[in-house]
Amino acid sequence: MKTLKLTSCNNKFNKTPWLAKLEVKPGDAKEFKYDFQKPDEVNYISGTRNEYEWDLEDDVLYAKGDTVNYSNYEITLFVIHNDKEVELTKREARKYLAKELDITTI
């Protein structure tokens, strides 16, 4: 089991990091259903920063939202396979959920 750590920062968007498990929305194979996860642990760093921790399961499709360079907000789709984070595109994520993609080939 791997632990994901994301740190919030005081930025112009004022967004905190998040993590969600993804599934295909019933009735629409092109839409994702986001199941947002509460952090397992939140550590106070300073007045404007906190560190959020989640324990991740192997071979589950996740999405994370995180700030980059205090102003850019980035959403990443990924799977933990053999304790390694494998990033996926939306197309690859849909194929993975449909069991049409082998993670070991990426």
C-alpha positions as CSV (number, residue, x, y, z in Angstrom):
1,M,0.0,0.0,0.0
2,K,1.4,3.4,-1.0
3,T,0.7,6.7,0.7
4,L,-0.1,9.9,-1.3
5,K,1.0,13.2,0.2
6,L,-0.2,16.5,-1.1
7,T,0.5,19.9,0.3
8,S,-2.0,22.8,0.2
9,C,-0.7,26.4,-0.3
10,N,-2.3,29.8,-0.2
11,N,-2.8,30.6,-3.9
12,K,-5.1,32.8,-5.9
13,F,-7.5,29.9,-6.4
14,N,-7.5,29.0,-2.7
15,K,-8.1,25.3,-3.5
16,T,-7.0,22.4,-1.4
17,P,-5.7,19.1,-2.8
18,W,-8.2,16.3,-3.3
19,L,-8.3,12.6,-4.2
20,A,-11.1,10.6,-5.8
21,K,-11.7,7.0,-6.9
22,L,-13.0,6.9,-10.4
23,E,-15.7,4.6,-12.0
24,V,-17.6,4.8,-15.2
25,K,-21.0,6.5,-14.8
26,P,-23.8,4.0,-15.4
27,G,-25.5,4.6,-18.7
28,D,-22.7,6.7,-20.1
29,A,-19.3,5.1,-20.7
30,K,-17.6,8.4,-21.5
31,E,-18.4,10.1,-18.2
32,F,-16.5,9.3,-14.9
33,K,-18.1,9.1,-11.5
34,Y,-15.9,10.7,-8.8
35,D,-16.0,9.2,-5.3
36,F,-14.1,11.8,-3.3
37,Q,-12.0,10.4,-0.5
38,K,-11.4,12.1,2.9
39,P,-7.8,12.3,3.8
40,D,-6.6,9.7,6.3
41,E,-4.4,12.3,8.0
42,V,-4.1,16.1,7.8
43,N,-0.9,17.7,9.2
44,Y,-0.7,21.4,10.0
45,I,2.5,22.9,8.6
46,S,2.0,26.6,8.8
47,G,-0.7,29.3,8.7
48,T,-1.2,28.8,5.0
49,R,-0.1,25.2,4.4
50,N,-1.4,21.8,5.4
51,E,-0.2,18.3,4.3
52,Y,-2.9,15.8,3.3
53,E,-2.2,12.0,3.3
54,W,-4.2,9.1,1.8
55,D,-3.4,5.4,1.8
56,L,-3.9,4.1,-1.8
57,E,-5.0,0.7,-3.0
58,D,-3.3,-1.2,-5.8
59,D,-5.0,-1.3,-9.2
60,V,-7.6,1.3,-8.4
61,L,-8.1,4.2,-10.8
62,Y,-7.7,7.6,-8.9
63,A,-7.8,11.2,-9.8
64,K,-6.0,13.9,-7.8
65,G,-6.2,17.6,-7.9
66,D,-3.2,19.6,-6.8
67,T,-1.7,23.0,-7.1
68,V,1.5,23.5,-9.1
69,N,3.7,26.7,-8.7
70,Y,1.1,28.4,-6.5
71,S,-1.2,29.3,-9.4
72,N,-1.6,26.4,-11.8
73,Y,-4.1,23.7,-10.7
74,E,-3.6,20.3,-12.2
75,I,-5.8,17.1,-12.3
76,T,-4.0,13.8,-12.8
77,L,-5.5,10.4,-13.5
78,F,-3.4,7.5,-12.2
79,V,-3.3,3.9,-11.0
80,I,-1.0,2.4,-8.3
81,H,0.5,-0.8,-9.8
82,N,3.3,-2.7,-8.0
83,D,3.8,0.4,-5.7
84,K,4.4,2.7,-8.7
85,E,2.2,5.5,-9.8
86,V,1.2,5.1,-13.5
87,E,-0.3,8.2,-15.0
88,L,-3.1,7.7,-17.6
89,T,-4.9,9.9,-20.1
90,K,-8.7,10.0,-20.1
91,R,-8.8,7.6,-23.0
92,E,-6.5,5.2,-21.3
93,A,-8.5,5.5,-18.1
94,R,-11.7,4.6,-19.9
95,K,-10.0,1.6,-21.4
96,Y,-8.6,0.6,-18.0
97,L,-12.1,0.7,-16.4
98,A,-13.4,-1.4,-19.3
99,K,-10.6,-3.9,-18.7
100,E,-9.2,-3.3,-22.2
101,L,-5.9,-1.8,-21.1
102,D,-2.9,-3.7,-19.6
103,I,-1.1,-1.4,-17.1
104,T,2.1,-3.3,-17.4
105,T,2.6,-2.2,-21.0
106,I,2.6,1.5,-20.1
